[in-house]
Amino acid sequence: MSTKTKSSKKIALYSLIIMGIGFIATTPFQGSLWLNLLHGGFEAGLVGGLADWFAVTALFRHPLGLPIPHTALLPNNRKRMTNGLVSMLKNDWLSKESIQEKVKHIPFTEKLIALFVKQMQTDTFRKGMIKLIKQMIRYIEIEKITPFIKNQIVSTLSNIEMSKLLQLVSSQLLNEQFDKKALDHILNKVETWLREEQTRYRLGTVSMNVLNNIQADGMLAFALKTIQSLLNEEKLGNIVQNLLLSVIKSLQREEEPNREALILYIRKEIRSINENKELVEGIEKWKNQLLAKWDPDQLIAESLHQIQQNALVFLENKEFIDTYLLPLMNHILDNIKENKITIDDWIQKQITVFVENNHSQIGNLVQENLDKLDNETLIDMMENNVGKDLQWIRVNGAVCGFIIGIFLTGVQALSRLL
């Protein structure tokens, strides 16, 4: 029982005791007008206080424990009282219509955003967000997502069209003038090879073998015999070497028509590389064979573990919140603001549906909680909430009875004088 209720109970008791003592004290001394007035006042005050005590007590329990009819009204009518309370709560105070109507006018998004923005400025919120993100990162099981990552990589590589890739490669080669660079590189290598001493002898040997294997008659046979008698392998190799070096030198000059023709040919072949079906099919086959034998699980797992650790270290950076997290959250909030009408409508609809489907549970919940209470506990709760005012009824009854008693006694005394 609350302190205020106990205090009001004491005052009510004291008022009743005062009236009783006054009544007893003035009984032997009746005779004078003033004593008769006091006696009449105390008598009426005692009667009024006792009557109100009986009335107040009868609401909650039997006065003096006696089973007097029409007392202990609340315990005896508990079922009807709780049913009425539940009905009033469901149908009047918290009716479906009143709840749904109230929900329609609540700007949920605006209130939530204001609360969220305010919390974003606190250190507690920031530390909490960092801790939450870290936990989410740590909860990622690398071993479980590794097969998924592998499948995605393999699927992506398998779906690459090699013809398009070759087209991109050819475009890049042409943009970087690979045709000229490749030709110059080959010419430089050939020139280096031609200038070697042993190359001259090889060229001479090959050329002499060619001359020896030529089948000719008449003047041509005579000419070949003459050449063979005048030239040996060394001289012939030197002639061929110088001839080839001359060709290489001419091809290295930018203005040389043959060089330009050769570059145009290389460029044409590079452009059409993606149209070479045999090449494309060969690369596709090679790609599929490579992917079938590829086993990147360990590499992927190690990379993901490293990324996970790097992410945790990155979160420790003091600039992470201001540079990355808060701008991201503000961007999300801006998007929510732009769609707040839609979001509010969705929230209100969900609450309306929830209330529609579960409104009866409000009364059931109240009924269940009331049914859990025994009579004594329920009476104590009611007395704690309304007992103070009821106890003052007893005080008022005693005081009013005292005043009315004095008035009535005075009236009687006046009537006797008349």
QUITAJO-V124236 format. One record per residue. RES is the residue in three letters. OMEGA is omega in radians with two decimals (none if undefined). NEAR is the number of other C-alpha atoms within 12 Angstrom. D_FIRST is the distance of its C-alpha to the first C-alpha in whole Angstrom. Layout:
BEGIN
RES:OMEGA:NEAR:D_FIRST, RES:OMEGA:NEAR:D_FIRST
END
This chain:
BEGIN
MET:-3.08:21:0, SER:-3.12:17:4, THR:-3.13:14:7, LYS:3.14:20:9, THR:3.11:24:7, LYS:-3.14:23:7, SER:3.14:19:10, SER:3.09:27:11, LYS:3.13:30:11, LYS:3.13:20:13, ILE:3.12:26:15, ALA:3.14:35:16, LEU:3.14:27:16, TYR:3.14:23:19, SER:3.14:35:21, LEU:3.12:38:21, ILE:3.14:25:22, ILE:-3.14:25:25, MET:3.13:37:26, GLY:3.13:28:27, ILE:3.14:19:28, GLY:3.14:29:30, PHE:-3.13:29:32, ILE:-3.07:20:33, ALA:-3.07:20:34, THR:-3.10:25:36, THR:-3.09:21:38, PRO:-2.97:13:40, PHE:3.14:17:42, GLN:3.13:17:42, GLY:3.12:15:46, SER:-3.09:16:45, LEU:-3.07:21:44, TRP:3.11:18:42, LEU:3.09:24:40, ASN:3.09:29:40, LEU:3.13:32:39, LEU:-3.14:35:36, HIS:3.11:37:36, GLY:3.12:37:36, GLY:3.14:36:33, PHE:3.14:41:31, GLU:3.13:38:31, ALA:3.10:32:31, GLY:3.12:40:27, LEU:3.13:40:26, VAL:3.13:30:27, GLY:3.14:32:26, GLY:3.12:38:22, LEU:-3.14:32:23, ALA:3.13:23:24, ASP:3.06:31:21, TRP:3.13:33:18, PHE:-3.10:30:20, ALA:-3.13:25:20, VAL:-3.12:32:16, THR:-3.10:32:16, ALA:3.08:28:18, LEU:-2.98:28:17, PHE:-3.04:33:14, ARG:3.07:30:16, HIS:3.11:23:19, PRO:-3.14:23:19, LEU:3.13:14:20, GLY:-3.12:14:20, LEU:-3.11:14:23, PRO:-3.14:14:25, ILE:-3.14:16:26, PRO:3.09:14:27, HIS:2.97:20:25, THR:-3.03:23:22, ALA:-3.01:27:19, LEU:-3.10:26:20, LEU:3.10:26:18, PRO:-3.11:27:18, ASN:3.14:21:22, ASN:-3.07:18:22, ARG:-3.08:25:20, LYS:-3.13:18:23, ARG:-3.13:15:25, MET:-3.12:19:21, THR:3.10:26:21, ASN:3.11:21:25, GLY:3.12:18:25, LEU:3.14:22:22, VAL:3.13:29:24, SER:3.13:22:27, MET:-3.14:17:26, LEU:-3.08:25:25, LYS:-2.95:27:29, ASN:-3.09:20:31, ASP:-3.06:16:30, TRP:-3.08:16:27, LEU:3.11:23:29, SER:3.13:25:32, LYS:-3.08:27:35, GLU:-3.11:19:37, SER:3.12:20:34, ILE:-3.11:26:33, GLN:3.11:23:37, GLU:3.11:17:38, LYS:-3.12:18:36, VAL:-3.09:24:37, LYS:-3.07:21:40, HIS:3.13:17:40, ILE:3.10:19:38, PRO:-3.04:22:41, PHE:-3.08:26:39, THR:-3.12:28:43, GLU:-3.14:22:42, LYS:-3.12:15:39, LEU:3.13:20:39, ILE:3.12:25:43, ALA:3.11:19:41, LEU:-3.10:16:38, PHE:3.14:20:41, VAL:3.12:21:43, LYS:-3.13:15:41, GLN:-3.11:18:40, MET:-3.10:24:44, GLN:-3.08:18:44, THR:3.10:15:42, ASP:-3.13:13:43, THR:3.14:14:40, PHE:-3.10:20:41, ARG:3.11:26:45, LYS:3.12:21:44, GLY:3.13:16:42, MET:3.11:23:45, ILE:3.14:27:47, LYS:3.14:17:45, LEU:-3.14:17:45, ILE:3.11:23:49, LYS:3.13:22:50, GLN:3.13:17:48, MET:3.14:15:49, ILE:-3.13:23:53, ARG:-3.11:19:52, TYR:3.13:15:51, ILE:3.13:19:54, GLU:-3.05:17:56, ILE:-3.08:26:60, GLU:-3.11:20:62, LYS:-3.09:15:60, ILE:3.14:18:61, THR:3.11:24:65, PRO:3.13:22:66, PHE:3.12:18:65, ILE:3.14:22:66, LYS:-3.13:27:70, ASN:3.14:20:70, GLN:3.13:16:69, ILE:-3.13:20:72, VAL:3.13:24:74, SER:3.14:16:74, THR:3.14:13:74, LEU:-3.14:20:77, SER:-3.09:22:79, ASN:3.11:17:78, ILE:3.10:18:80, GLU:-3.04:20:84, MET:3.11:29:86, SER:3.12:25:89, LYS:3.11:20:86, LEU:3.12:20:85, LEU:3.10:26:89, GLN:3.09:22:90, LEU:3.12:19:87, VAL:-3.14:20:89, SER:3.11:27:92, SER:3.13:23:91, GLN:3.12:17:90, LEU:3.13:23:93, LEU:3.12:25:95, ASN:-3.14:16:93, GLU:3.11:14:93, GLN:-3.13:19:97, PHE:-3.14:24:97, ASP:3.12:29:100, LYS:-3.11:28:102, LYS:3.14:19:100, ALA:3.13:21:101, LEU:3.13:27:105, ASP:3.13:24:105, HIS:-3.14:17:103, ILE:3.14:18:106, LEU:3.12:26:109, ASN:3.14:19:108, LYS:3.13:16:107, VAL:3.13:23:111, GLU:3.11:25:112, THR:-3.14:19:111, TRP:-3.12:20:112, LEU:-3.08:29:116, ARG:3.10:25:117, GLU:-3.08:19:116, GLU:-3.10:16:120, GLN:3.12:18:119, THR:-3.13:27:118, ARG:-3.13:28:122, TYR:3.12:24:123, ARG:3.12:24:121, LEU:3.11:30:122, GLY:3.13:27:126, THR:-3.13:24:125, VAL:-3.11:21:124, SER:3.13:27:126, MET:3.09:28:129, ASN:3.12:17:128, VAL:3.13:16:127, LEU:-3.13:25:131, ASN:-3.06:18:132, ASN:3.14:14:131, ILE:3.10:16:132, GLN:-3.11:13:134, ALA:3.14:14:137, ASP:3.00:11:141, GLY:-3.09:10:143, MET:-3.14:10:143, LEU:3.12:14:139, ALA:3.12:17:140, PHE:-3.13:14:142, ALA:3.13:16:140, LEU:3.12:22:137, LYS:3.12:22:140, THR:-3.14:14:141, ILE:-3.12:19:137, GLN:3.14:24:136, SER:-3.12:16:140, LEU:-3.05:14:139, LEU:2.97:21:135, ASN:-3.09:24:133, GLU:-3.11:29:130, GLU:-3.13:24:129, LYS:3.13:23:130, LEU:3.10:29:129, GLY:3.14:29:126, ASN:3.12:27:126, ILE:-3.13:23:127, VAL:3.14:27:124, GLN:-3.14:33:122, ASN:3.10:22:123, LEU:3.14:19:123, LEU:3.10:24:119, LEU:3.09:26:118, SER:3.10:19:120, VAL:3.14:20:118, ILE:-3.13:28:115, LYS:3.13:23:115, SER:3.13:20:116, LEU:3.13:28:113, GLN:3.13:28:111, ARG:-3.05:18:112, GLU:-3.05:17:110, GLU:-3.10:13:113, GLU:3.14:16:114, PRO:-3.14:14:114, ASN:3.08:18:114, ARG:3.14:24:111, GLU:3.12:20:109, ALA:3.14:18:110, LEU:3.11:22:109, ILE:3.10:27:106, LEU:3.11:20:106, TYR:3.13:17:106, ILE:-3.12:24:103, ARG:3.12:27:101, LYS:3.13:19:102, GLU:3.12:21:101, ILE:3.14:28:98, ARG:-3.06:26:97, SER:-3.09:23:97, ILE:-3.12:28:96, ASN:3.11:27:93, GLU:3.10:20:96, ASN:-3.05:19:97, LYS:-3.12:16:96, GLU:3.11:14:97, LEU:-3.12:17:95, VAL:3.13:23:92, GLU:3.11:19:92, GLY:3.12:16:93, ILE:3.09:23:90, GLU:3.13:25:88, LYS:3.11:18:89, TRP:3.14:16:88, LYS:-3.13:21:85, ASN:3.10:21:84, GLN:3.14:14:85, LEU:3.14:16:84, LEU:3.13:21:80, ALA:-3.12:16:81, LYS:-3.04:11:81, TRP:3.12:18:79, ASP:-3.02:17:76, PRO:-3.02:22:74, ASP:-3.10:22:70, GLN:3.13:17:70, LEU:3.13:18:71, ILE:-3.14:25:69, ALA:3.13:24:66, GLU:3.13:16:67, SER:-3.14:19:67, LEU:3.08:26:64, HIS:3.13:22:62, GLN:3.09:16:64, ILE:3.13:18:63, GLN:3.13:24:59, GLN:3.12:19:59, ASN:3.12:17:61, ALA:3.12:21:58, LEU:3.10:23:56, VAL:-3.13:16:58, PHE:3.14:22:58, LEU:3.13:27:54, GLU:3.14:18:54, ASN:-3.09:16:56, LYS:-3.11:15:55, GLU:-3.07:13:56, PHE:-3.07:22:55, ILE:-3.06:27:52, ASP:-3.05:17:54, THR:-3.01:15:57, TYR:-2.99:17:56, LEU:-3.09:24:52, LEU:3.06:23:51, PRO:3.11:16:54, LEU:-3.12:15:54, MET:3.10:21:50, ASN:3.09:22:51, HIS:3.11:14:54, ILE:3.14:18:51, LEU:3.11:23:49, ASP:3.09:18:52, ASN:3.11:17:53, ILE:3.12:21:49, LYS:-3.14:22:50, GLU:-3.11:16:53, ASN:-3.04:16:52, LYS:3.13:23:48, ILE:3.13:20:49, THR:-3.12:17:50, ILE:3.12:21:47, ASP:3.12:27:44, ASP:-3.14:20:46, TRP:3.14:19:46, ILE:-3.14:23:42, GLN:3.12:27:41, LYS:-3.14:19:43, GLN:3.13:18:41, ILE:3.13:24:38, THR:3.11:25:39, VAL:3.14:18:41, PHE:3.12:19:38, VAL:-3.13:25:35, GLU:-3.07:20:38, ASN:-3.01:13:38, ASN:-3.10:18:34, HIS:-3.13:25:33, SER:-3.12:21:32, GLN:3.11:21:30, ILE:3.12:27:27, GLY:3.14:28:27, ASN:3.14:20:27, LEU:3.11:17:25, VAL:3.14:23:22, GLN:3.13:25:23, GLU:-3.14:15:23, ASN:3.10:17:19, LEU:-3.13:24:18, ASP:3.12:20:20, LYS:-3.08:13:19, LEU:3.01:19:16, ASP:-3.06:14:16, ASN:-3.08:23:15, GLU:3.14:18:12, THR:3.14:18:10, LEU:3.13:24:12, ILE:3.12:27:10, ASP:3.13:22:7, MET:-3.13:20:8, MET:3.11:24:10, GLU:3.12:29:7, ASN:-3.07:23:5, ASN:-3.10:19:9, VAL:-3.05:24:11, GLY:-3.12:30:9, LYS:-3.12:27:10, ASP:3.14:23:14, LEU:3.14:31:14, GLN:3.10:36:13, TRP:3.01:31:16, ILE:3.11:32:18, ARG:3.12:38:18, VAL:3.14:36:19, ASN:3.12:29:22, GLY:3.14:34:23, ALA:-3.10:38:24, VAL:3.14:32:25, CYS:3.09:27:27, GLY:3.12:34:28, PHE:-3.13:34:30, ILE:-3.13:26:32, ILE:3.12:27:33, GLY:3.10:30:34, ILE:-3.11:27:36, PHE:-3.12:24:38, LEU:3.12:24:38, THR:3.11:28:40, GLY:3.12:24:42, VAL:3.13:18:43, GLN:3.13:17:44, ALA:-3.14:20:46, LEU:-3.12:13:48, SER:3.12:10:49, ARG:3.13:10:50, LEU:3.14:9:52, LEU:none:7:54
END
